[in-house]
Each structure stands twice: as C-alpha cells, then as structure tokens.
Amino acid sequence: MKATVLIDNNTKKNLIPEWGLSILIEYNGHKILLDAGASDSFADNAETLGIDLADVEFAVLSHAHYDHANGMAKFFEKNQTAPFYIGSGSAENCYHSFGPEAKYIGMPQGILKDYHERIIFAEEVHEVIPGVRLIGHRKEFLAEQGVNLSEIGKKADMYVCEDNAGAGCCCESCGCGEAEAVWRPDSFDHEQSLVFETEKGLVIFNSCCHGGADNVVMEVADLYPDQKIYAIIGGFHLYETPDDEVEAFGKRLAETGVEKVVTGHCTGDRGCEILAEVLGDRLELLYTGKVMEF
C-alpha cells in the first residue's frame, strides 16, 4: 500500500501547496483518490509527479467541505469513468456560522446535479473493494460513549441549512428563492473514513476528523474488534483549539493504542507541535508530495 499526498497546506518539493487535502492511494493494484483539494492544483501536482488521474478506479470525498471538494469537476474532466463516493448525508448546505453571519464552506454548488451519474452516496459501512471500506459516523455508538456530534459542530460554529423537509439548502444566499432558512449544528452526517486492511493492521484515512480522531478510532475499533488499528492519517481540525484541549486530545488518541499518526492540514502548526510532544515518534507530518508506504 502506497499513499502520495497531492495537496496539503505545506510542501517540501516543487509542488503547489494550499489549504486543502488530496491523497492518491495505491492498494493491491487499485488506484484510489481521496479528496480533490480546494482547487485544481491537486491535478497539477499529480501531473508533475507523473500520476495519471485517468487511472484512478474510484474516488472518495471525506466530507462535504470546499477544501476537499472544489477540485471534483477537474477530476471528472481528467477521469471519465471512476465513480466518486460521498457520505450518505452529503448536500450542498455546509456553512460556517448561521443566519446573516453564515459563510458557505460546502462543496461546489451544482456539483451533485451536474455529475449525478458519477456520484454514489455511500452507506454507513460500505465495502468498496475487498479490504477497503467506507465508514460513516455511528451516532448511536458515539452517544453510548458520551459523544454528541451536534455539540461538536456547534462548538466549531459549523452549521447546515435545510428546508423543513430536510431536503437541502433553502437559504436566500444560494438563490433557491425561499425566504426562510432552517439551521442546525452540523452533526457531520457527510463525514466518512476510508479504511484499509494491511498486514500491520487497519489504516484509517479521515481528512479532517471533525467528529474527533479519537472517536473515529473508537468507531472503527468497535466495528472490527479482532483487528488492530495501526494508523490514522488526516487533518484533526485543531488549528483554533486551545493548547490544553489539544494536549488532552493527544492523550486520548494515544490511549486508543494506534501506533502511527500522520497529520497536517487543519491540525495547524501549533496543534502539530503539541501532538509531537504528546505522541513522540508515533507522529509524522503531512506535506504536499509526501509518500507513505505500509
């Protein structure tokens, strides 16, 4: 298994960085794209690295935010056949804050309609190919652990805008013509993990872990109690989190027993510094062009 970072906030090579994430994963002869960054730059970097996106067998969207979804149309242009799996709760309705202060942070508006024949809404647990699963948040399990995803969304000032039937965005800013909007804290129904079976154990990719990386590891471990969790890879959305909370999170993550943690993007520089102190040599940092092998 090999994973190449096509886009991250940082770079160590002659490649374009941006606030976003995109990773090309090669697994047992299959090529998989996880996310498409905040622009078309992931495709430019792929070309520089000699990676042909037309060879990708399927793509996955970790969650319905712009910095992972804005390059989707470019991927569809480069690849004419691969399906794009998105979380079952995905819609073009994600915002930072709500009401007059709302700022749209969702996937490109119109993408679900324009490319509906290429997009597949994945179930909570979906095996794409042998050894590779998509796993959405398991709210009932998390509730038993005292975790409320809606409270996490509210604390992060993240909301979704819905009509009364819960059928998608109805706010005036999107031009749908409705006069009123119904807001609720984002419970991250659109977020999913991409999980691989390897000889060393399960490897989890979750690009922003809005529901908490420690919670993600718990969800996967509960589903597969007989399999070791070897690694978790992705951003942890800690860039605005107080130091003491980052430290506490790092200790919880360590207690899960995960052996390797590779992070960057929305973890933030300070978050990465604190996690390095807590996790020691278990921690590695993402950057554009990084290659990981398992």
RACOR-V766689 format. One record per residue. N is the residue number from 0. RES is the residue in three letters. PHI is phi in degrees with one decimal (NA if undefined). NEAR is the number of other C-alpha atoms within 10 Angstrom. D_FIRST is the distance of its C-alpha to the first C-alpha in whole Angstrom. Layout:
N/RES/PHI/NEAR/D_FIRST ; N/RES/PHI/NEAR/D_FIRST
This chain:
0/MET/NA/16/0 ; 1/LYS/-136.0/13/4 ; 2/ALA/-128.2/20/7 ; 3/THR/-116.5/22/10 ; 4/VAL/-81.0/22/13 ; 5/LEU/-85.8/34/16 ; 6/ILE/-149.7/35/19 ; 7/ASP/-149.8/28/20 ; 8/ASN/-62.6/17/23 ; 9/ASN/-114.2/19/23 ; 10/THR/-146.1/18/22 ; 11/LYS/-120.3/11/22 ; 12/LYS/-127.6/11/22 ; 13/ASN/-81.3/11/24 ; 14/LEU/-132.0/20/23 ; 15/ILE/-82.0/19/24 ; 16/PRO/-97.5/22/24 ; 17/GLU/-162.7/18/25 ; 18/TRP/-72.0/16/26 ; 19/GLY/172.8/29/23 ; 20/LEU/-151.4/31/19 ; 21/SER/-155.7/30/16 ; 22/ILE/-135.0/26/13 ; 23/LEU/-99.2/24/11 ; 24/ILE/-116.7/20/7 ; 25/GLU/-110.4/16/6 ; 26/TYR/-143.2/17/5 ; 27/ASN/49.4/10/7 ; 28/GLY/86.2/8/9 ; 29/HIS/-102.9/13/10 ; 30/LYS/-113.4/18/10 ; 31/ILE/-129.4/21/11 ; 32/LEU/-103.2/23/13 ; 33/LEU/-104.7/27/14 ; 34/ASP/69.8/31/18 ; 35/ALA/-133.4/31/20 ; 36/GLY/66.1/28/22 ; 37/ALA/-95.8/24/25 ; 38/SER/-159.9/21/26 ; 39/ASP/-83.9/15/25 ; 40/SER/-64.8/21/24 ; 41/PHE/-59.9/30/20 ; 42/ALA/-70.7/22/21 ; 43/ASP/-62.4/16/23 ; 44/ASN/-66.0/20/20 ; 45/ALA/-59.1/21/18 ; 46/GLU/-63.1/13/21 ; 47/THR/-60.1/14/21 ; 48/LEU/-83.2/14/18 ; 49/GLY/77.6/9/18 ; 50/ILE/-99.8/16/16 ; 51/ASP/-95.9/13/18 ; 52/LEU/-65.6/22/18 ; 53/ALA/-66.9/15/19 ; 54/ASP/-85.2/15/16 ; 55/VAL/-66.8/22/15 ; 56/GLU/-83.3/16/15 ; 57/PHE/-156.3/18/16 ; 58/ALA/-119.6/24/16 ; 59/VAL/-133.8/24/17 ; 60/LEU/-102.0/29/19 ; 61/SER/-68.1/29/19 ; 62/HIS/-168.1/29/23 ; 63/ALA/-89.5/27/26 ; 64/HIS/-111.4/27/27 ; 65/TYR/-58.0/23/27 ; 66/ASP/-75.4/22/25 ; 67/HIS/-123.9/26/22 ; 68/ALA/-116.0/26/24 ; 69/ASN/-65.8/23/26 ; 70/GLY/-91.8/22/24 ; 71/MET/-58.8/24/24 ; 72/ALA/-62.1/17/27 ; 73/LYS/-63.5/16/25 ; 74/PHE/-62.5/22/22 ; 75/PHE/-61.8/18/24 ; 76/GLU/-69.8/11/26 ; 77/LYS/-77.5/15/23 ; 78/ASN/-126.9/17/22 ; 79/GLN/-93.2/13/25 ; 80/THR/-128.1/14/23 ; 81/ALA/-67.3/19/20 ; 82/PRO/-73.3/19/21 ; 83/PHE/-119.5/25/20 ; 84/TYR/-86.4/21/20 ; 85/ILE/-125.3/25/22 ; 86/GLY/-63.6/26/24 ; 87/SER/-60.2/16/27 ; 88/GLY/-94.8/18/29 ; 89/SER/-74.0/22/28 ; 90/ALA/-155.1/24/31 ; 91/GLU/-89.0/23/33 ; 92/ASN/-147.7/24/34 ; 93/CYS/-96.1/28/33 ; 94/TYR/-137.3/22/35 ; 95/HIS/-93.1/20/36 ; 96/SER/69.3/19/39 ; 97/PHE/-150.0/20/41 ; 98/GLY/65.3/15/45 ; 99/PRO/-61.2/7/46 ; 100/GLU/-89.6/9/44 ; 101/ALA/-63.8/18/41 ; 102/LYS/-124.5/15/38 ; 103/TYR/-68.2/22/36 ; 104/ILE/-128.7/19/32 ; 105/GLY/-87.0/22/31 ; 106/MET/-66.1/25/29 ; 107/PRO/-54.6/18/31 ; 108/GLN/-68.8/15/34 ; 109/GLY/100.7/10/34 ; 110/ILE/-64.5/16/31 ; 111/LEU/-68.1/16/31 ; 112/LYS/-79.5/9/34 ; 113/ASP/-65.0/11/33 ; 114/TYR/-124.5/14/29 ; 115/HIS/-60.0/12/30 ; 116/GLU/-74.4/10/29 ; 117/ARG/-104.6/15/26 ; 118/ILE/-101.3/19/25 ; 119/ILE/-120.6/16/24 ; 120/PHE/-84.4/13/25 ; 121/ALA/-84.4/23/23 ; 122/GLU/-71.6/16/24 ; 123/GLU/-58.6/19/24 ; 124/VAL/-129.9/15/21 ; 125/HIS/-138.1/13/20 ; 126/GLU/-86.5/14/17 ; 127/VAL/-81.8/13/16 ; 128/ILE/-140.3/9/14 ; 129/PRO/-53.2/9/14 ; 130/GLY/87.9/13/11 ; 131/VAL/-130.1/17/12 ; 132/ARG/-129.0/20/15 ; 133/LEU/-103.1/24/17 ; 134/ILE/-131.1/24/19 ; 135/GLY/-84.0/27/22 ; 136/HIS/-64.6/23/25 ; 137/ARG/-104.8/17/27 ; 138/LYS/-63.7/17/30 ; 139/GLU/-64.0/11/32 ; 140/PHE/-62.2/15/30 ; 141/LEU/-63.0/17/30 ; 142/ALA/-60.2/11/34 ; 143/GLU/-64.2/9/34 ; 144/GLN/-91.1/11/32 ; 145/GLY/81.8/9/35 ; 146/VAL/-104.7/16/32 ; 147/ASN/-115.7/15/34 ; 148/LEU/-64.6/22/32 ; 149/SER/-64.4/19/35 ; 150/GLU/-67.5/15/36 ; 151/ILE/-63.8/18/33 ; 152/GLY/-62.4/20/33 ; 153/LYS/-63.9/16/37 ; 154/LYS/-62.7/11/36 ; 155/ALA/-82.1/17/34 ; 156/ASP/59.0/15/37 ; 157/MET/-112.2/24/34 ; 158/TYR/-136.8/26/36 ; 159/VAL/-118.4/28/36 ; 160/CYS/-110.4/26/39 ; 161/GLU/-131.9/21/40 ; 162/ASP/-86.3/15/43 ; 163/ASN/-65.6/12/45 ; 164/ALA/-92.9/7/43 ; 165/GLY/68.4/11/40 ; 166/ALA/-102.8/11/39 ; 167/GLY/126.3/17/37 ; 168/CYS/-68.2/22/39 ; 169/CYS/-133.4/22/43 ; 170/CYS/-78.9/21/43 ; 171/GLU/-62.1/12/46 ; 172/SER/-64.9/14/43 ; 173/CYS/-90.8/13/41 ; 174/GLY/82.0/9/44 ; 175/CYS/-80.8/10/44 ; 176/GLY/93.3/10/48 ; 177/GLU/-77.8/13/48 ; 178/ALA/-86.8/8/50 ; 179/GLU/-124.7/13/49 ; 180/ALA/-124.3/18/45 ; 181/VAL/-112.4/17/44 ; 182/TRP/-108.8/20/41 ; 183/ARG/-146.1/15/39 ; 184/PRO/-59.2/23/37 ; 185/ASP/-66.8/25/33 ; 186/SER/-103.0/22/32 ; 187/PHE/58.8/26/28 ; 188/ASP/-64.6/21/28 ; 189/HIS/-92.3/23/26 ; 190/GLU/-92.8/27/23 ; 191/GLN/-145.0/33/20 ; 192/SER/-102.4/31/17 ; 193/LEU/-108.0/22/13 ; 194/VAL/-119.6/21/12 ; 195/PHE/-116.9/20/9 ; 196/GLU/-86.0/19/10 ; 197/THR/-132.9/17/8 ; 198/GLU/-63.6/11/10 ; 199/LYS/-85.9/13/11 ; 200/GLY/131.7/16/12 ; 201/LEU/-76.0/22/12 ; 202/VAL/-114.9/25/10 ; 203/ILE/-106.3/25/13 ; 204/PHE/-110.0/24/13 ; 205/ASN/-144.3/27/17 ; 206/SER/-68.2/31/18 ; 207/CYS/-130.2/28/21 ; 208/CYS/48.9/25/22 ; 209/HIS/-59.4/24/26 ; 210/GLY/-79.7/25/26 ; 211/GLY/98.8/19/25 ; 212/ALA/-62.3/26/22 ; 213/ASP/-64.5/20/23 ; 214/ASN/-68.6/21/25 ; 215/VAL/-61.1/25/21 ; 216/VAL/-61.6/21/20 ; 217/MET/-61.2/19/23 ; 218/GLU/-60.6/18/23 ; 219/VAL/-69.2/21/19 ; 220/ALA/-62.5/16/21 ; 221/ASP/-69.1/12/24 ; 222/LEU/-70.0/13/22 ; 223/TYR/-128.8/12/20 ; 224/PRO/-63.5/10/22 ; 225/ASP/-92.3/8/21 ; 226/GLN/-118.4/14/17 ; 227/LYS/-72.8/19/17 ; 228/ILE/-89.6/25/15 ; 229/TYR/-84.6/19/13 ; 230/ALA/-147.7/23/13 ; 231/ILE/-127.9/25/14 ; 232/ILE/-130.7/23/14 ; 233/GLY/148.3/27/16 ; 234/GLY/-79.8/27/20 ; 235/PHE/-118.6/26/23 ; 236/HIS/50.7/22/26 ; 237/LEU/-117.2/24/28 ; 238/TYR/-67.5/18/29 ; 239/GLU/-118.0/13/33 ; 240/THR/-91.3/15/33 ; 241/PRO/-57.2/11/35 ; 242/ASP/-55.5/16/34 ; 243/ASP/-66.4/10/35 ; 244/GLU/-73.2/12/33 ; 245/VAL/-64.5/23/30 ; 246/GLU/-61.7/20/31 ; 247/ALA/-62.8/14/31 ; 248/PHE/-60.6/19/28 ; 249/GLY/-57.6/21/26 ; 250/LYS/-67.3/15/28 ; 251/ARG/-64.3/14/27 ; 252/LEU/-64.1/23/24 ; 253/ALA/-61.5/18/24 ; 254/GLU/-67.9/10/26 ; 255/THR/-70.7/14/23 ; 256/GLY/88.6/13/21 ; 257/VAL/-60.6/19/18 ; 258/GLU/-87.3/17/17 ; 259/LYS/-133.6/18/15 ; 260/VAL/-127.0/23/16 ; 261/VAL/-120.5/18/15 ; 262/THR/-140.6/25/18 ; 263/GLY/178.5/27/20 ; 264/HIS/46.9/28/22 ; 265/CYS/-78.4/24/24 ; 266/THR/-66.8/23/24 ; 267/GLY/83.6/18/27 ; 268/ASP/-61.5/14/28 ; 269/ARG/-66.2/16/30 ; 270/GLY/-59.6/24/28 ; 271/CYS/-65.6/25/25 ; 272/GLU/-61.5/14/28 ; 273/ILE/-67.7/17/29 ; 274/LEU/-63.9/26/25 ; 275/ALA/-63.0/18/25 ; 276/GLU/-67.3/12/28 ; 277/VAL/-81.3/19/27 ; 278/LEU/-96.6/18/24 ; 279/GLY/60.5/10/24 ; 280/ASP/-76.4/11/21 ; 281/ARG/-72.9/15/19 ; 282/LEU/-96.3/18/19 ; 283/GLU/-128.4/17/17 ; 284/LEU/-107.6/18/18 ; 285/LEU/-76.4/24/17 ; 286/TYR/-162.5/23/18 ; 287/THR/-58.8/26/18 ; 288/GLY/98.0/24/16 ; 289/LYS/-63.1/17/14 ; 290/VAL/-117.6/15/11 ; 291/MET/-118.4/13/8 ; 292/GLU/-126.6/9/6 ; 293/PHE/-127.9/13/5
